[in-house]
């Protein structure tokens, strides 16, 4: 199952690979995450390197194949993926919501107004941008034309251009795009809050290395370089957050709401791409 062992890394002096789902365009992700990883590397004494996949489904496949050592995501809580053995070690001190956005003024005033229309989503993997909105649409008896556009920025661009009647996305990221581009849009629907993305560790990473990275994340706000990197992340995604952005300790138990979602929702709609080739 796992393509990269601790012994292989020790022999090659390779860095620990830090995977991130494709929530933002790759250049933006790199600009925000690389300063954080530099600080975490210095504080932990371990070298970490950002490892981006071309898409979120590909990122999940790579996690399933053991190609990441740490993975920032909310995709590994389905029953099938829990068997991979990844565990939560930390998370940001924020909660996140799913959302559906429409143009304003516009004809869509309620979910039922979207029936039969094209709606843009990030990918079939997107919990906030696809699965939560689709559950709401299904509960309202609404069927839409699903269009998958990639990162939330691309999804919102579909809405702005008129190619889609609505756009699903992580609420904070969609707000960021709308703010940057001054779009005349508003959320038509917003989900209940869930814990933000988890920092998870590959079971092949030694407990000592996992603990060193975890402690560095928890100490990041007290470090000048780390605090500056967190401030940049906060300004980009959570500018209205009332307290400074930081990493806090977390375990699998914090993500029980996701587990419960899949136990209930998978009865009628199983998660897309639930099995990465050769990994489960």
BALOBA-1460 file (C-alpha; in Angstrom, 3 decimals):
// residues 280
<rec num="1" residu="x" x="0.000" y="0.000" z="0.000"/>
<rec num="2" residu="x" x="2.595" y="2.519" z="1.054"/>
<rec num="3" residu="x" x="5.153" y="3.611" z="-1.500"/>
<rec num="4" residu="x" x="7.547" y="5.526" z="0.734"/>
<rec num="5" residu="x" x="8.846" y="4.115" z="4.019"/>
<rec num="6" residu="x" x="10.636" y="5.861" z="6.869"/>
<rec num="7" residu="x" x="13.741" y="3.838" z="6.028"/>
<rec num="8" residu="x" x="13.639" y="5.045" z="2.428"/>
<rec num="9" residu="x" x="13.500" y="8.648" z="3.608"/>
<rec num="10" residu="x" x="16.368" y="8.201" z="6.042"/>
<rec num="11" residu="x" x="18.512" y="6.685" z="3.320"/>
<rec num="12" residu="x" x="17.807" y="9.480" z="0.842"/>
<rec num="13" residu="x" x="17.592" y="12.427" z="3.272"/>
<rec num="14" residu="x" x="14.361" y="13.407" z="1.511"/>
<rec num="15" residu="x" x="12.078" y="15.973" z="3.137"/>
<rec num="16" residu="x" x="8.758" y="15.103" z="4.695"/>
<rec num="17" residu="x" x="6.082" y="15.745" z="2.082"/>
<rec num="18" residu="x" x="3.277" y="18.092" z="3.136"/>
<rec num="19" residu="x" x="0.188" y="17.571" z="1.009"/>
<rec num="20" residu="x" x="-2.551" y="20.191" z="0.736"/>
<rec num="21" residu="x" x="-5.870" y="19.859" z="-1.066"/>
<rec num="22" residu="x" x="-6.425" y="22.167" z="-4.028"/>
<rec num="23" residu="x" x="-8.602" y="24.712" z="-2.290"/>
<rec num="24" residu="x" x="-6.715" y="27.636" z="-3.843"/>
<rec num="25" residu="x" x="-4.749" y="28.083" z="-7.089"/>
<rec num="26" residu="x" x="-1.326" y="26.372" z="-6.787"/>
<rec num="27" residu="x" x="0.655" y="29.622" z="-6.735"/>
<rec num="28" residu="x" x="-1.532" y="31.036" z="-3.967"/>
<rec num="29" residu="x" x="-1.253" y="27.830" z="-1.949"/>
<rec num="30" residu="x" x="2.522" y="27.936" z="-2.276"/>
<rec num="31" residu="x" x="2.689" y="31.595" z="-1.251"/>
<rec num="32" residu="x" x="0.670" y="30.893" z="1.887"/>
<rec num="33" residu="x" x="2.008" y="27.477" z="2.893"/>
<rec num="34" residu="x" x="5.737" y="27.726" z="2.158"/>
<rec num="35" residu="x" x="6.420" y="30.344" z="4.887"/>
<rec num="36" residu="x" x="4.501" y="28.185" z="7.372"/>
<rec num="37" residu="x" x="6.497" y="25.106" z="6.405"/>
<rec num="38" residu="x" x="9.785" y="26.981" z="6.677"/>
<rec num="39" residu="x" x="8.931" y="27.951" z="10.243"/>
<rec num="40" residu="x" x="7.676" y="24.471" z="11.142"/>
<rec num="41" residu="x" x="10.844" y="22.946" z="9.680"/>
<rec num="42" residu="x" x="13.018" y="25.220" z="11.800"/>
<rec num="43" residu="x" x="11.023" y="24.647" z="14.983"/>
<rec num="44" residu="x" x="10.769" y="20.881" z="14.544"/>
<rec num="45" residu="x" x="14.267" y="20.252" z="13.224"/>
<rec num="46" residu="x" x="12.709" y="18.272" z="10.352"/>
<rec num="47" residu="x" x="12.643" y="19.369" z="6.729"/>
<rec num="48" residu="x" x="9.154" y="19.710" z="5.279"/>
<rec num="49" residu="x" x="8.310" y="20.417" z="1.644"/>
<rec num="50" residu="x" x="5.019" y="21.363" z="0.046"/>
<rec num="51" residu="x" x="3.720" y="18.676" z="-2.330"/>
<rec num="52" residu="x" x="0.807" y="19.774" z="-4.511"/>
<rec num="53" residu="x" x="-1.233" y="17.482" z="-6.757"/>
<rec num="54" residu="x" x="-2.904" y="18.742" z="-9.969"/>
<rec num="55" residu="x" x="-6.350" y="18.334" z="-8.400"/>
<rec num="56" residu="x" x="-8.031" y="17.427" z="-5.132"/>
<rec num="57" residu="x" x="-9.037" y="13.929" z="-6.331"/>
<rec num="58" residu="x" x="-5.397" y="13.332" z="-7.291"/>
<rec num="59" residu="x" x="-4.269" y="14.612" z="-3.885"/>
<rec num="60" residu="x" x="-6.558" y="12.111" z="-2.173"/>
<rec num="61" residu="x" x="-5.243" y="9.337" z="-4.419"/>
<rec num="62" residu="x" x="-1.693" y="10.257" z="-3.444"/>
<rec num="63" residu="x" x="-2.615" y="10.189" z="0.232"/>
<rec num="64" residu="x" x="-4.106" y="6.738" z="-0.253"/>
<rec num="65" residu="x" x="-0.930" y="5.583" z="-1.989"/>
<rec num="66" residu="x" x="1.200" y="6.890" z="0.895"/>
<rec num="67" residu="x" x="2.863" y="9.609" z="-1.173"/>
<rec num="68" residu="x" x="2.397" y="12.261" z="1.534"/>
<rec num="69" residu="x" x="3.704" y="12.248" z="5.082"/>
<rec num="70" residu="x" x="1.355" y="14.978" z="6.301"/>
<rec num="71" residu="x" x="-1.891" y="15.969" z="4.599"/>
<rec num="72" residu="x" x="-4.086" y="19.023" z="5.211"/>
<rec num="73" residu="x" x="-7.564" y="17.887" z="4.257"/>
<rec num="74" residu="x" x="-11.083" y="16.894" z="5.272"/>
<rec num="75" residu="x" x="-11.413" y="13.974" z="2.862"/>
<rec num="76" residu="x" x="-10.164" y="10.981" z="4.843"/>
<rec num="77" residu="x" x="-13.168" y="10.520" z="7.134"/>
<rec num="78" residu="x" x="-15.264" y="8.212" z="4.947"/>
<rec num="79" residu="x" x="-15.496" y="4.627" z="6.246"/>
<rec num="80" residu="x" x="-13.223" y="3.331" z="3.471"/>
<rec num="81" residu="x" x="-10.536" y="5.953" z="4.016"/>
<rec num="82" residu="x" x="-10.503" y="5.697" z="7.776"/>
<rec num="83" residu="x" x="-9.026" y="2.238" z="7.245"/>
<rec num="84" residu="x" x="-5.915" y="3.831" z="5.740"/>
<rec num="85" residu="x" x="-4.772" y="4.673" z="9.260"/>
<rec num="86" residu="x" x="-4.106" y="8.402" z="8.932"/>
<rec num="87" residu="x" x="-4.671" y="10.303" z="12.188"/>
<rec num="88" residu="x" x="-5.361" y="13.906" z="13.113"/>
<rec num="89" residu="x" x="-2.653" y="15.816" z="15.005"/>
<rec num="90" residu="x" x="-3.715" y="19.480" z="14.725"/>
<rec num="91" residu="x" x="-6.045" y="21.941" z="13.025"/>
<rec num="92" residu="x" x="-6.604" y="25.664" z="12.621"/>
<rec num="93" residu="x" x="-8.695" y="27.346" z="15.326"/>
<rec num="94" residu="x" x="-11.547" y="28.050" z="12.927"/>
<rec num="95" residu="x" x="-14.655" y="26.378" z="11.656"/>
<rec num="96" residu="x" x="-15.721" y="26.300" z="8.019"/>
<rec num="97" residu="x" x="-19.040" y="26.125" z="6.198"/>
<rec num="98" residu="x" x="-20.247" y="24.967" z="2.833"/>
<rec num="99" residu="x" x="-22.094" y="27.454" z="0.641"/>
<rec num="100" residu="x" x="-23.949" y="28.039" z="-2.604"/>
<rec num="101" residu="x" x="-23.488" y="31.453" z="-4.228"/>
<rec num="102" residu="x" x="-25.630" y="33.291" z="-6.796"/>
<rec num="103" residu="x" x="-25.444" y="36.596" z="-8.613"/>
<rec num="104" residu="x" x="-27.236" y="39.587" z="-7.114"/>
<rec num="105" residu="x" x="-29.547" y="40.912" z="-8.174"/>
<rec num="106" residu="x" x="-30.601" y="37.719" z="-9.882"/>
<rec num="107" residu="x" x="-33.494" y="35.326" z="-10.397"/>
<rec num="108" residu="x" x="-32.379" y="32.709" z="-7.842"/>
<rec num="109" residu="x" x="-33.915" y="33.527" z="-4.466"/>
<rec num="110" residu="x" x="-34.217" y="30.006" z="-3.051"/>
<rec num="111" residu="x" x="-32.723" y="26.579" z="-3.705"/>
<rec num="112" residu="x" x="-35.729" y="25.473" z="-5.759"/>
<rec num="113" residu="x" x="-34.976" y="28.258" z="-8.260"/>
<rec num="114" residu="x" x="-31.846" y="26.318" z="-9.276"/>
<rec num="115" residu="x" x="-33.762" y="23.247" z="-10.467"/>
<rec num="116" residu="x" x="-32.445" y="22.085" z="-13.838"/>
<rec num="117" residu="x" x="-29.796" y="24.815" z="-14.059"/>
<rec num="118" residu="x" x="-25.984" y="24.469" z="-14.331"/>
<rec num="119" residu="x" x="-24.221" y="24.736" z="-10.974"/>
<rec num="120" residu="x" x="-20.433" y="24.831" z="-10.660"/>
<rec num="121" residu="x" x="-18.606" y="22.829" z="-7.995"/>
<rec num="122" residu="x" x="-14.887" y="22.373" z="-7.248"/>
<rec num="123" residu="x" x="-14.789" y="18.568" z="-7.638"/>
<rec num="124" residu="x" x="-16.691" y="15.430" z="-6.614"/>
<rec num="125" residu="x" x="-14.266" y="15.308" z="-3.658"/>
<rec num="126" residu="x" x="-15.188" y="18.711" z="-2.210"/>
<rec num="127" residu="x" x="-16.948" y="18.310" z="1.126"/>
<rec num="128" residu="x" x="-17.793" y="21.997" z="1.624"/>
<rec num="129" residu="x" x="-18.136" y="22.840" z="-2.047"/>
<rec num="130" residu="x" x="-19.982" y="19.766" z="-3.327"/>
<rec num="131" residu="x" x="-21.253" y="17.208" z="-0.816"/>
<rec num="132" residu="x" x="-22.816" y="19.646" z="1.656"/>
<rec num="133" residu="x" x="-24.514" y="21.750" z="-1.070"/>
<rec num="134" residu="x" x="-25.700" y="18.618" z="-2.879"/>
<rec num="135" residu="x" x="-27.223" y="17.262" z="0.311"/>
<rec num="136" residu="x" x="-29.138" y="20.542" z="0.712"/>
<rec num="137" residu="x" x="-30.266" y="20.524" z="-2.907"/>
<rec num="138" residu="x" x="-31.349" y="16.897" z="-2.653"/>
<rec num="139" residu="x" x="-33.321" y="17.616" z="0.521"/>
<rec num="140" residu="x" x="-35.103" y="20.422" z="-1.349"/>
<rec num="141" residu="x" x="-35.932" y="18.078" z="-4.230"/>
<rec num="142" residu="x" x="-33.686" y="20.008" z="-6.608"/>
<rec num="143" residu="x" x="-31.734" y="18.436" z="-9.463"/>
<rec num="144" residu="x" x="-29.008" y="20.511" z="-11.119"/>
<rec num="145" residu="x" x="-26.516" y="20.195" z="-13.966"/>
<rec num="146" residu="x" x="-23.249" y="19.464" z="-12.152"/>
<rec num="147" residu="x" x="-20.146" y="21.184" z="-13.543"/>
<rec num="148" residu="x" x="-16.748" y="20.620" z="-11.939"/>
<rec num="149" residu="x" x="-14.344" y="23.517" z="-12.357"/>
<rec num="150" residu="x" x="-11.404" y="22.940" z="-9.993"/>
<rec num="151" residu="x" x="-10.333" y="25.353" z="-7.204"/>
<rec num="152" residu="x" x="-13.009" y="27.590" z="-5.700"/>
<rec num="153" residu="x" x="-11.617" y="30.587" z="-7.619"/>
<rec num="154" residu="x" x="-12.425" y="28.820" z="-10.888"/>
<rec num="155" residu="x" x="-15.862" y="27.865" z="-9.597"/>
<rec num="156" residu="x" x="-16.665" y="31.457" z="-8.682"/>
<rec num="157" residu="x" x="-15.387" y="32.605" z="-12.070"/>
<rec num="158" residu="x" x="-17.995" y="30.326" z="-13.675"/>
<rec num="159" residu="x" x="-20.667" y="32.129" z="-11.678"/>
<rec num="160" residu="x" x="-19.271" y="35.576" z="-12.485"/>
<rec num="161" residu="x" x="-19.192" y="34.830" z="-16.231"/>
<rec num="162" residu="x" x="-22.762" y="33.538" z="-16.287"/>
<rec num="163" residu="x" x="-21.685" y="30.041" z="-17.262"/>
<rec num="164" residu="x" x="-23.260" y="28.747" z="-14.048"/>
<rec num="165" residu="x" x="-26.407" y="29.830" z="-12.228"/>
<rec num="166" residu="x" x="-24.790" y="29.099" z="-8.859"/>
<rec num="167" residu="x" x="-21.437" y="28.094" z="-7.407"/>
<rec num="168" residu="x" x="-20.654" y="25.786" z="-4.523"/>
<rec num="169" residu="x" x="-17.619" y="26.372" z="-2.372"/>
<rec num="170" residu="x" x="-15.891" y="26.674" z="0.952"/>
<rec num="171" residu="x" x="-17.507" y="29.801" z="2.403"/>
<rec num="172" residu="x" x="-14.273" y="31.535" z="3.419"/>
<rec num="173" residu="x" x="-12.546" y="30.901" z="0.091"/>
<rec num="174" residu="x" x="-15.588" y="31.959" z="-1.927"/>
<rec num="175" residu="x" x="-15.831" y="35.159" z="0.093"/>
<rec num="176" residu="x" x="-12.134" y="35.809" z="-0.563"/>
<rec num="177" residu="x" x="-12.651" y="35.575" z="-4.326"/>
<rec num="178" residu="x" x="-15.798" y="37.725" z="-4.264"/>
<rec num="179" residu="x" x="-14.001" y="40.348" z="-2.168"/>
<rec num="180" residu="x" x="-10.888" y="40.441" z="-4.351"/>
<rec num="181" residu="x" x="-12.892" y="40.787" z="-7.559"/>
<rec num="182" residu="x" x="-15.724" y="42.891" z="-6.131"/>
<rec num="183" residu="x" x="-18.319" y="40.535" z="-7.545"/>
<rec num="184" residu="x" x="-22.058" y="41.233" z="-7.184"/>
<rec num="185" residu="x" x="-22.748" y="37.855" z="-5.579"/>
<rec num="186" residu="x" x="-24.130" y="36.555" z="-2.311"/>
<rec num="187" residu="x" x="-24.568" y="33.194" z="-0.597"/>
<rec num="188" residu="x" x="-27.961" y="31.648" z="-1.288"/>
<rec num="189" residu="x" x="-27.366" y="28.851" z="1.220"/>
<rec num="190" residu="x" x="-24.820" y="28.249" z="4.000"/>
<rec num="191" residu="x" x="-24.285" y="24.989" z="5.891"/>
<rec num="192" residu="x" x="-23.776" y="24.358" z="9.554"/>
<rec num="193" residu="x" x="-20.140" y="24.855" z="10.671"/>
<rec num="194" residu="x" x="-17.593" y="22.050" z="10.706"/>
<rec num="195" residu="x" x="-14.033" y="21.979" z="12.078"/>
<rec num="196" residu="x" x="-11.661" y="23.339" z="9.457"/>
<rec num="197" residu="x" x="-9.180" y="21.164" z="7.609"/>
<rec num="198" residu="x" x="-7.234" y="18.644" z="9.672"/>
<rec num="199" residu="x" x="-3.480" y="18.209" z="9.678"/>
<rec num="200" residu="x" x="-3.174" y="14.434" z="9.401"/>
<rec num="201" residu="x" x="-0.133" y="12.187" z="9.596"/>
<rec num="202" residu="x" x="0.647" y="9.100" z="7.539"/>
<rec num="203" residu="x" x="0.829" y="5.960" z="9.746"/>
<rec num="204" residu="x" x="4.277" y="5.260" z="8.296"/>
<rec num="205" residu="x" x="5.693" y="8.428" z="9.924"/>
<rec num="206" residu="x" x="7.372" y="7.656" z="13.234"/>
<rec num="207" residu="x" x="5.606" y="8.823" z="16.417"/>
<rec num="208" residu="x" x="8.651" y="10.956" z="17.280"/>
<rec num="209" residu="x" x="8.574" y="12.819" z="13.954"/>
<rec num="210" residu="x" x="4.807" y="13.276" z="14.152"/>
<rec num="211" residu="x" x="5.082" y="14.716" z="17.653"/>
<rec num="212" residu="x" x="7.878" y="17.100" z="16.663"/>
<rec num="213" residu="x" x="5.816" y="18.479" z="13.781"/>
<rec num="214" residu="x" x="2.697" y="18.674" z="15.950"/>
<rec num="215" residu="x" x="4.510" y="20.633" z="18.655"/>
<rec num="216" residu="x" x="6.022" y="22.987" z="16.082"/>
<rec num="217" residu="x" x="2.541" y="23.709" z="14.729"/>
<rec num="218" residu="x" x="1.247" y="24.447" z="18.229"/>
<rec num="219" residu="x" x="4.250" y="26.751" z="18.902"/>
<rec num="220" residu="x" x="3.952" y="28.587" z="15.588"/>
<rec num="221" residu="x" x="1.997" y="31.601" z="16.858"/>
<rec num="222" residu="x" x="4.703" y="32.325" z="19.486"/>
<rec num="223" residu="x" x="7.426" y="32.381" z="16.801"/>
<rec num="224" residu="x" x="7.966" y="35.660" z="14.928"/>
<rec num="225" residu="x" x="8.380" y="34.036" z="11.515"/>
<rec num="226" residu="x" x="5.552" y="31.629" z="12.182"/>
<rec num="227" residu="x" x="3.224" y="34.372" z="13.411"/>
<rec num="228" residu="x" x="3.843" y="36.399" z="10.247"/>
<rec num="229" residu="x" x="3.031" y="33.368" z="8.104"/>
<rec num="230" residu="x" x="-0.172" y="32.736" z="10.046"/>
<rec num="231" residu="x" x="-1.140" y="36.398" z="9.720"/>
<rec num="232" residu="x" x="-0.783" y="36.149" z="5.933"/>
<rec num="233" residu="x" x="-2.981" y="33.034" z="5.882"/>
<rec num="234" residu="x" x="-5.550" y="34.757" z="8.072"/>
<rec num="235" residu="x" x="-5.620" y="37.900" z="5.919"/>
<rec num="236" residu="x" x="-6.229" y="35.778" z="2.830"/>
<rec num="237" residu="x" x="-8.932" y="33.481" z="4.160"/>
<rec num="238" residu="x" x="-10.314" y="34.686" z="7.485"/>
<rec num="239" residu="x" x="-9.864" y="38.486" z="7.662"/>
<rec num="240" residu="x" x="-12.810" y="38.859" z="10.051"/>
<rec num="241" residu="x" x="-11.601" y="36.210" z="12.509"/>
<rec num="242" residu="x" x="-11.810" y="37.791" z="15.958"/>
<rec num="243" residu="x" x="-8.752" y="36.021" z="17.378"/>
<rec num="244" residu="x" x="-5.337" y="35.414" z="15.811"/>
<rec num="245" residu="x" x="-5.172" y="32.384" z="13.555"/>
<rec num="246" residu="x" x="-3.204" y="29.527" z="15.081"/>
<rec num="247" residu="x" x="-2.911" y="25.764" z="15.084"/>
<rec num="248" residu="x" x="-4.524" y="23.951" z="17.998"/>
<rec num="249" residu="x" x="-4.264" y="20.377" z="19.199"/>
<rec num="250" residu="x" x="-6.798" y="18.034" z="17.632"/>
<rec num="251" residu="x" x="-7.561" y="14.342" z="17.386"/>
<rec num="252" residu="x" x="-9.788" y="12.156" z="15.251"/>
<rec num="253" residu="x" x="-12.599" y="12.783" z="17.750"/>
<rec num="254" residu="x" x="-12.793" y="16.436" z="16.659"/>
<rec num="255" residu="x" x="-13.853" y="15.259" z="13.194"/>
<rec num="256" residu="x" x="-16.710" y="13.053" z="14.334"/>
<rec num="257" residu="x" x="-19.202" y="15.407" z="12.555"/>
<rec num="258" residu="x" x="-17.647" y="14.327" z="9.236"/>
<rec num="259" residu="x" x="-17.847" y="10.668" z="10.226"/>
<rec num="260" residu="x" x="-21.514" y="11.087" z="11.141"/>
<rec num="261" residu="x" x="-22.196" y="12.862" z="7.841"/>
<rec num="262" residu="x" x="-20.839" y="9.943" z="5.848"/>
<rec num="263" residu="x" x="-22.671" y="7.377" z="7.969"/>
<rec num="264" residu="x" x="-25.940" y="9.121" z="7.151"/>
<rec num="265" residu="x" x="-25.341" y="10.482" z="3.646"/>
<rec num="266" residu="x" x="-23.548" y="7.465" z="2.185"/>
<rec num="267" residu="x" x="-26.788" y="5.502" z="2.461"/>
<rec num="268" residu="x" x="-28.088" y="7.313" z="-0.625"/>
<rec num="269" residu="x" x="-24.961" y="8.877" z="-2.157"/>
<rec num="270" residu="x" x="-21.489" y="7.429" z="-1.638"/>
<rec num="271" residu="x" x="-18.512" y="9.812" z="-1.859"/>
<rec num="272" residu="x" x="-16.998" y="10.093" z="-5.316"/>
<rec num="273" residu="x" x="-13.536" y="8.651" z="-5.919"/>
<rec num="274" residu="x" x="-13.800" y="6.703" z="-2.668"/>
<rec num="275" residu="x" x="-10.961" y="4.372" z="-3.611"/>
<rec num="276" residu="x" x="-7.611" y="5.465" z="-4.952"/>
<rec num="277" residu="x" x="-6.082" y="2.983" z="-7.433"/>
<rec num="278" residu="x" x="-3.943" y="0.410" z="-5.711"/>
<rec num="279" residu="x" x="-4.374" y="1.869" z="-2.254"/>
<rec num="280" residu="x" x="-7.488" y="0.425" z="-0.657"/>
